[in-house]
Amino acid sequence: MKTQVKHTMGPWYLDFDTVSTEPRRKGYVLAQVSFGSIDPDEVKANAHLIAAAPELLEACKLVAATFKRSNDSGNFLGDDEHEAWNKVDKAIAKAEGVPCHE
């Protein structure tokens, strides 16, 4: 069985001028960002999303736990919550590189 590799713990931060992957400011430069033929604003938006990934994963896990508690107590209101819960579970699985149910 394949062992799951854990991601680099945050905080992650953006640095468009540094190529280093060494720890800095108690965080990590995730990747070198270069501006070529891609729209620079799109590159920056992508970089911001990637840098927020650890916090987004943590938030998704908290939301999933909240949905589970609500469901277990019979307080779920309906289809919207189940749809949101399903999307949160899929995002967690994708972030952790594990298969998810459809």
MDAnalysis code that builds the backbone (N, CA, C; Angstrom):
import MDAnalysis as mda
import numpy as np

u = mda.Universe.empty(306, n_residues=102, atom_resindex=np.repeat(np.arange(102), 3), trajectory=True)
u.add_TopologyAttr("name", ["N", "CA", "C"] * 102)
u.add_TopologyAttr("resid", np.arange(1, 103))
u.add_TopologyAttr("resname", ["MET", "LYS", "THR", "GLN", "VAL", "LYS", "HIS", "THR", "MET", "GLY", "PRO", "TRP", "TYR", "LEU", "ASP", "PHE", "ASP", "THR", "VAL", "SER", "THR", "GLU", "PRO", "ARG", "ARG", "LYS", "GLY", "TYR", "VAL", "LEU", "ALA", "GLN", "VAL", "SER", "PHE", "GLY", "SER", "ILE", "ASP", "PRO", "ASP", "GLU", "VAL", "LYS", "ALA", "ASN", "ALA", "HIS", "LEU", "ILE", "ALA", "ALA", "ALA", "PRO", "GLU", "LEU", "LEU", "GLU", "ALA", "CYS", "LYS", "LEU", "VAL", "ALA", "ALA", "THR", "PHE", "LYS", "ARG", "SER", "ASN", "ASP", "SER", "GLY", "ASN", "PHE", "LEU", "GLY", "ASP", "ASP", "GLU", "HIS", "GLU", "ALA", "TRP", "ASN", "LYS", "VAL", "ASP", "LYS", "ALA", "ILE", "ALA", "LYS", "ALA", "GLU", "GLY", "VAL", "PRO", "CYS", "HIS", "GLU"])
u.atoms.positions = np.array([
    [0.841, -1.183, 0.000],
    [0.000, 0.000, 0.000],
    [0.883, 1.242, 0.000],
    [0.500, 2.222, -0.786],
    [1.267, 3.448, -0.926],
    [1.043, 4.356, 0.287],
    [2.142, 4.873, 0.848],
    [2.066, 5.781, 1.982],
    [1.753, 7.192, 1.480],
    [0.805, 7.838, 2.137],
    [0.446, 9.198, 1.740],
    [1.533, 10.171, 2.181],
    [1.987, 10.996, 1.251],
    [2.986, 12.018, 1.547],
    [2.258, 13.279, 1.990],
    [2.704, 13.857, 3.075],
    [2.093, 15.080, 3.600],
    [2.658, 16.297, 2.872],
    [1.827, 17.324, 2.722],
    [2.290, 18.557, 2.078],
    [3.190, 19.354, 3.026],
    [3.941, 20.265, 2.455],
    [4.780, 21.157, 3.249],
    [3.876, 22.040, 4.096],
    [4.111, 22.037, 5.380],
    [3.280, 22.838, 6.271],
    [3.520, 24.315, 6.005],
    [2.486, 25.109, 6.127],
    [2.568, 26.541, 5.894],
    [3.205, 27.254, 7.053],
    [3.211, 28.538, 7.059],
    [2.536, 29.317, 6.024],
    [3.331, 29.352, 4.728],
    [2.611, 29.361, 3.626],
    [3.218, 29.569, 2.325],
    [3.036, 31.044, 2.001],
    [3.949, 31.610, 1.253],
    [3.808, 33.013, 0.887],
    [4.279, 33.207, -0.539],
    [3.921, 34.332, -1.092],
    [4.277, 34.655, -2.461],
    [5.527, 35.509, -2.476],
    [6.410, 35.191, -3.379],
    [7.596, 36.005, -3.590],
    [7.931, 35.903, -5.063],
    [7.597, 36.923, -5.828],
    [7.772, 36.893, -7.275],
    [9.207, 37.180, -7.694],
    [10.092, 37.479, -6.747],
    [11.471, 37.812, -7.084],
    [12.479, 36.766, -6.643],
    [12.081, 35.841, -5.773],
    [13.008, 34.887, -5.186],
    [12.830, 33.512, -5.805],
    [13.919, 32.844, -6.094],
    [13.884, 31.498, -6.652],
    [14.147, 30.468, -5.558],
    [14.530, 30.896, -4.389],
    [14.919, 30.003, -3.300],
    [13.743, 29.166, -2.811],
    [14.040, 27.939, -2.397],
    [13.024, 27.108, -1.754],
    [13.367, 26.920, -0.278],
    [14.315, 27.696, 0.212],
    [14.709, 27.606, 1.612],
    [13.666, 28.285, 2.501],
    [13.509, 27.788, 3.736],
    [12.575, 28.448, 4.647],
    [12.943, 29.918, 4.829],
    [11.939, 30.753, 4.829],
    [12.143, 32.182, 4.995],
    [10.925, 32.765, 5.696],
    [11.121, 33.650, 6.591],
    [10.023, 34.271, 7.346],
    [9.090, 33.210, 7.923],
    [9.664, 32.084, 8.362],
    [8.894, 30.974, 8.919],
    [7.866, 30.455, 7.924],
    [8.173, 30.539, 6.650],
    [7.295, 30.016, 5.614],
    [8.127, 29.498, 4.468],
    [7.489, 29.176, 3.370],
    [8.182, 28.604, 2.230],
    [7.747, 29.275, 0.944],
    [8.729, 29.516, 0.078],
    [8.397, 29.938, -1.275],
    [7.943, 28.677, -1.987],
    [6.764, 28.679, -2.528],
    [6.202, 27.478, -3.132],
    [6.816, 27.178, -4.484],
    [6.951, 28.175, -5.326],
    [7.461, 27.948, -6.673],
    [7.919, 29.269, -7.262],
    [8.779, 29.162, -8.223],
    [9.178, 30.352, -8.962],
    [8.035, 30.687, -9.917],
    [7.648, 31.928, -9.948],
    [6.580, 32.361, -10.836],
    [7.202, 33.191, -11.938],
    [7.001, 32.763, -13.174],
    [7.570, 33.518, -14.291],
    [6.441, 34.053, -15.155],
    [6.700, 35.163, -15.774],
    [5.720, 35.798, -16.631],
    [6.169, 35.647, -18.071],
    [5.466, 34.840, -18.823],
    [5.787, 34.648, -20.233],
    [4.625, 35.122, -21.065],
    [4.091, 34.216, -21.866],
    [2.977, 34.567, -22.737],
    [1.647, 34.546, -21.992],
    [1.649, 34.081, -20.744],
    [0.418, 34.038, -19.953],
    [0.180, 35.417, -19.350],
    [-1.070, 35.791, -19.237],
    [-1.451, 37.069, -18.636],
    [-0.869, 37.165, -17.225],
    [-0.057, 38.174, -16.944],
    [0.559, 38.305, -15.609],
    [-0.464, 38.357, -14.476],
    [-1.619, 38.958, -14.711],
    [-2.644, 39.005, -13.668],
    [-3.188, 37.605, -13.379],
    [-3.310, 36.785, -14.418],
    [-3.774, 35.406, -14.226],
    [-2.729, 34.597, -13.457],
    [-1.454, 34.801, -13.771],
    [-0.379, 34.112, -13.059],
    [-0.415, 34.490, -11.574],
    [-0.568, 35.772, -11.284],
    [-0.635, 36.217, -9.890],
    [-1.851, 35.634, -9.180],
    [-2.996, 35.619, -9.848],
    [-4.206, 35.054, -9.243],
    [-4.005, 33.564, -8.943],
    [-3.378, 32.836, -9.873],
    [-3.090, 31.422, -9.642],
    [-2.148, 31.246, -8.454],
    [-1.127, 32.092, -8.377],
    [-0.165, 32.010, -7.282],
    [-0.835, 32.270, -5.936],
    [-1.724, 33.243, -5.885],
    [-2.444, 33.529, -4.637],
    [-3.288, 32.330, -4.208],
    [-3.959, 31.695, -5.156],
    [-4.780, 30.519, -4.849],
    [-3.916, 29.380, -4.331],
    [-2.777, 29.147, -4.982],
    [-1.872, 28.082, -4.545],
    [-1.343, 28.377, -3.145],
    [-0.962, 29.622, -2.890],
    [-0.430, 29.986, -1.576],
    [-1.470, 29.820, -0.473],
    [-2.744, 29.968, -0.807],
    [-3.818, 29.833, 0.181],
    [-4.227, 28.381, 0.405],
    [-3.676, 27.453, -0.383],
    [-4.112, 26.057, -0.342],
    [-4.098, 25.418, 1.050],
    [-3.040, 25.569, 1.851],
    [-3.079, 24.924, 3.176],
    [-4.235, 25.427, 4.053],
    [-4.481, 26.724, 4.027],
    [-5.580, 27.278, 4.824],
    [-6.938, 26.839, 4.272],
    [-7.054, 26.762, 2.941],
    [-8.307, 26.302, 2.340],
    [-8.582, 24.845, 2.694],
    [-7.545, 24.012, 2.680],
    [-7.713, 22.609, 3.059],
    [-8.149, 22.495, 4.515],
    [-7.515, 23.253, 5.387],
    [-7.895, 23.237, 6.803],
    [-9.350, 23.680, 6.983],
    [-9.760, 24.727, 6.265],
    [-11.145, 25.211, 6.353],
    [-12.116, 24.157, 5.841],
    [-11.774, 23.500, 4.743],
    [-12.647, 22.443, 4.202],
    [-12.836, 21.320, 5.212],
    [-11.763, 20.941, 5.890],
    [-11.869, 19.872, 6.889],
    [-12.775, 20.284, 8.050],
    [-12.690, 21.547, 8.466],
    [-13.571, 22.036, 9.533],
    [-15.023, 22.064, 9.077],
    [-15.254, 22.496, 7.837],
    [-16.614, 22.534, 7.286],
    [-17.179, 21.117, 7.182],
    [-16.361, 20.169, 6.708],
    [-16.813, 18.775, 6.590],
    [-17.193, 18.214, 7.960],
    [-16.402, 18.515, 8.978],
    [-16.711, 18.046, 10.334],
    [-18.015, 18.663, 10.841],
    [-18.228, 19.937, 10.524],
    [-19.476, 20.613, 10.922],
    [-20.676, 19.983, 10.224],
    [-20.541, 19.739, 8.907],
    [-21.624, 19.081, 8.165],
    [-21.921, 17.705, 8.758],
    [-20.891, 16.943, 9.112],
    [-21.094, 15.606, 9.666],
    [-21.838, 15.683, 10.995],
    [-21.416, 16.614, 11.859],
    [-22.112, 16.767, 13.155],
    [-23.571, 17.143, 12.951],
    [-23.836, 18.067, 12.013],
    [-25.221, 18.473, 11.742],
    [-26.034, 17.304, 11.215],
    [-25.445, 16.553, 10.297],
    [-26.141, 15.403, 9.716],
    [-26.428, 14.346, 10.785],
    [-25.412, 14.056, 11.617],
    [-25.571, 13.040, 12.662],
    [-26.631, 13.428, 13.693],
    [-26.817, 14.742, 13.905],
    [-27.804, 15.191, 14.893],
    [-29.185, 15.418, 14.282],
    [-29.295, 15.211, 12.958],
    [-30.589, 15.380, 12.300],
    [-30.929, 16.813, 11.962],
    [-29.969, 17.709, 12.017],
    [-30.215, 19.127, 11.783],
    [-29.914, 19.592, 10.363],
    [-29.628, 18.678, 9.453],
    [-29.358, 19.076, 8.068],
    [-30.650, 19.563, 7.433],
    [-30.566, 20.665, 6.689],
    [-31.772, 21.271, 6.133],
    [-32.162, 20.712, 4.776],
    [-31.205, 20.324, 3.948],
    [-31.635, 19.836, 2.642],
    [-30.523, 19.622, 1.644],
    [-30.954, 19.620, 0.380],
    [-30.071, 19.273, -0.727],
    [-28.885, 20.220, -0.876],
    [-29.070, 21.511, -0.621],
    [-27.959, 22.461, -0.764],
    [-26.799, 22.093, 0.152],
    [-27.114, 21.723, 1.382],
    [-26.061, 21.352, 2.321],
    [-25.375, 20.058, 1.899],
    [-26.157, 19.095, 1.419],
    [-25.560, 17.840, 0.960],
    [-24.671, 18.083, -0.264],
    [-25.082, 18.961, -1.162],
    [-24.272, 19.292, -2.333],
    [-22.971, 19.975, -1.903],
    [-23.078, 20.902, -0.958],
    [-21.878, 21.589, -0.461],
    [-20.947, 20.595, 0.229],
    [-21.488, 19.709, 1.039],
    [-20.701, 18.701, 1.742],
    [-19.968, 17.811, 0.739],
    [-20.666, 17.391, -0.310],
    [-20.067, 16.562, -1.349],
    [-18.898, 17.292, -2.021],
    [-19.074, 18.582, -2.324],
    [-18.005, 19.360, -2.962],
    [-16.815, 19.541, -2.025],
    [-17.078, 19.746, -0.750],
    [-16.002, 19.873, 0.235],
    [-15.234, 18.558, 0.328],
    [-15.944, 17.436, 0.384],
    [-15.280, 16.129, 0.437],
    [-14.421, 15.890, -0.802],
    [-14.922, 16.258, -1.981],
    [-14.161, 16.093, -3.221],
    [-12.909, 16.972, -3.215],
    [-13.031, 18.192, -2.715],
    [-11.876, 19.098, -2.651],
    [-10.814, 18.548, -1.707],
    [-11.238, 18.011, -0.570],
    [-10.295, 17.421, 0.387],
    [-9.583, 16.232, -0.253],
    [-10.342, 15.359, -0.901],
    [-9.752, 14.187, -1.552],
    [-8.765, 14.611, -2.636],
    [-9.128, 15.592, -3.432],
    [-8.241, 16.078, -4.495],
    [-6.957, 16.650, -3.907],
    [-7.079, 17.427, -2.843],
    [-5.906, 18.029, -2.205],
    [-4.995, 16.973, -1.595],
    [-5.596, 15.885, -1.113],
    [-4.807, 14.838, -0.473],
    [-4.414, 13.717, -1.432],
    [-4.854, 13.824, -2.689],
    [-4.479, 12.841, -3.696],
    [-5.075, 11.474, -3.472],
    [-6.280, 11.442, -2.917],
    [-6.946, 10.161, -2.695],
    [-8.230, 10.093, -3.531],
    [-8.639, 8.875, -3.903],
    [-9.880, 8.755, -4.672],
    [-11.074, 9.233, -3.872],
    [-12.048, 9.790, -4.548],
    [-13.265, 10.210, -3.866],
    [-14.464, 9.581, -4.563],
    [-15.557, 9.487, -3.836],
    [-16.775, 8.917, -4.391],
    [-17.445, 9.921, -5.317],
    [-18.171, 9.429, -6.262],
    [-18.906, 10.307, -7.191],
    [-20.361, 10.336, -6.832],
])
